[in-house]
Amino acid sequence: MEIRGGSQAVHEAFSTPGLDAWLYSRPHDGDACGGDVHYVSLCGGGVITRLVVADVSGHGAGVAGFSETLRQLMRKNINSKSQTRLVQALNREFGEAAQLSKFATAVVATYLAHRGTLTVSNAGHPRPLWYRASEGSWEILDRDALRRGNLPLGIDEDSSYGQFTIPLGRGDLVLFYTDALTEAADPAGRLLGEDGLLALARALDSSEPGTLLPSLLNSMEQHRGGRPADDDVTVLAIRHNASGPRRRTIGERLEVYGKVFGLKAY
């Protein structure tokens, strides 16, 4: 079930079994919708959370139609058991819809609450950051694995996509984002880059994840010299609270069945 999704402006906190999450998204120039797409789904049993952050080439209202197409394709294919097949389907079907007029980068992740693991696939997207609470340190999420990354969606229908899995410890954070962060320029025109973003994250107080996104966004604004972002901006932060799946109430189960059989809107 989709519990969060779209390309509109949003700034909110939410949770799924095992995860606390904070989402910030702002289309370029105050537009209602833009080229960044966020998508979060939860299985009926509360065990599987899927997260997608994607970025359609271009920005703002001019590409919002392609963003909505990509969101609908996510909804159509999100229930695929295999994450790599999910990404392959998104690649093939977005390519058919866009006809090479647009492409999209995307990072797709699957969290299993009963195992405490996160499986990541990358389609040409900026690499997530990982805060390891036990060590108190930030790093690029498996730098070597993502360096062997795959093509963006919509370029080559035969492109293959891989995945890798990491164990999450209690208090670990993972930061997904679009390239508005790494491509943010200072007044002299110097781009922040991946290493610059990592340095900003390391300077933050990661023990207070509720303030992490506002602090990071404030640091980004300072880097830009107070100028507005020149692209759509999306950041999704998740924290592993290790709570595991909980037993659903009868009312919650009925709501799930209502959505599955079309008796209740998503």
C-alpha angles and dihedrals in degrees: 000000000000108000097168128017146139145073098264129112112281139159115179148123126235140155142220126190106299096004139081113198140193122195130193124176130164124175116223120277095002095296118161092239135010147178098286116092127196124189132177124178134180127201119236092253093053093237103106124054117182122197129191130182114181138172123206114209109265125025146244129020092332092075099029091107091059090046091055090048090053091048091053090050089052090052091048096050105027094100093065109126091216114066093202090054088050091055092044090052092049090049095049098042096042088051090053091050098043097040091209092302089111139013131195135211117215143177116205123193134182120202120198110202096197092054102031092228134137121207116198134198123182130203103189093303129140109275118255123244121236126206111200105205095196090060098031091229140123123220142162107275102257097328096196096049094049093044085069085059127157135243121280117264118277101027106090119014091202096054113129124220130208135195142203133200132223130187114238120218124210109284095017115145130207121194120203118187145157127250094265085088100050092038094049108127128213120224089275091055097252113146118231094226130187095293091049091052090049090052091052091051091050090054093057129090100254092181088076104054092171089068096037098093096045090048093048093047090049090052089050091052090051090051090053090051092245094304119135119256114270094215140039111287125212129168126174118186123187128189123199107229092173092223093136126208117320129213110264122232120242090253092054091049091051090051090052092050090048091056094044093053096040096250093118129038121243 
